[in-house]
Amino acid sequence: MVHAGGPQISAQLDWLGLESTFVAGLRLTTPEAMDVVRMVLAGQVQRDLVGLLNQHGPLAVGMTGEDAHTMAATKRYARVGDIAHIEAGAIQALLDDGRIPGISSIARSGDAADGPAGGVFNVNADTAAAALAAALGAETLMVLTDVEGLYADWPHSDEVISQLTASELEKLLPDLASGMVPKMEGCLTAVRGGVTTARVIDGRVPHSILLEIFTDEGIGTMVVPDEEQT
C-alpha cells in the first residue's frame, strides 16, 4: 500500500503560510515544504492508515521509501523526484511474513553528491506505487482515486473507458487533465514493467477493490499490455 496525502499536506502548508503550487499534477516542493511533506506523510497519514489496518490484527507496518534504501530518486525540480531505483527486499520480506507494508512516497536521493542533508525527495505516490509494483512483479496495480476512472471525453462526457492497451493510453496522455496524468503514467509504467494489469478505480465506492476483481463488469478503468508485449 503506497499512499499519498495531498489534502493533509495542503492544509498544513496553509496553516504555516506556505503556498501550494502544482505543475502537471505534481506539487512544487520547496525545501521548506519538504519538511512538511515528510512530517505529514510519515507522521500523520501513514500512522492513521496503519492504525486502521491494525484494528483487524497485527498486519500493517509503516515505512517510507527512505527506509532500507527502498526508493532512490533523481531530481526533477526543487524537491520533487523521479524514481531511479527500487530496492524491494525489505518490502518483500514483510510480504513473505504476512504483513501489509504501508509506504509513504518519500525517496532518498540517488545522487551521492546531494549528501545526507539535501538527499530527500517528494515523489508522486502513483509514480512510486507503479515502480514498486513492477519491482515486486505484482499481478496488478490498483490506483484508488476520487473519480470513476479515465473518462473518454472529459469534461464533455462522463463515460468511463473500461479497458485500453498501453499504446492506446500513451496516445491519450498529452490530452489528459493534469490531475490524471501521474495516475495514468503510473499505469503505463506498471504494465510496461511487467505488471499484468493496472486499474484506476473510485475509492469512494464501498468495497471497490473487491468489485473490480470479483465481478464480471468491474468498475473503473483497466490498462493492459499491448498484444506483442504479452
Secondary structure, 3 states (H helix, E strand, C coil): CEECCHHHHHHHHHHHCCCCCEECCEECCCHHHHHHHHHHHHHHHHHHHHHHHHHHCCCEEEEECCHHHCEEEEEEECCEEEEEEECCHHHHHHHHCCCEEEEECEEEECCHHHCCCCCEEECCHHHHHHHHHHHHCCCEEEEEECCCCCECCCCCCCCECCEEEHHHHHHHHHHCCCCCHHHHHHHHHHHHCCCCEEEEEECCCCCHHHHHHHCCCCCCEEEECCHHHC
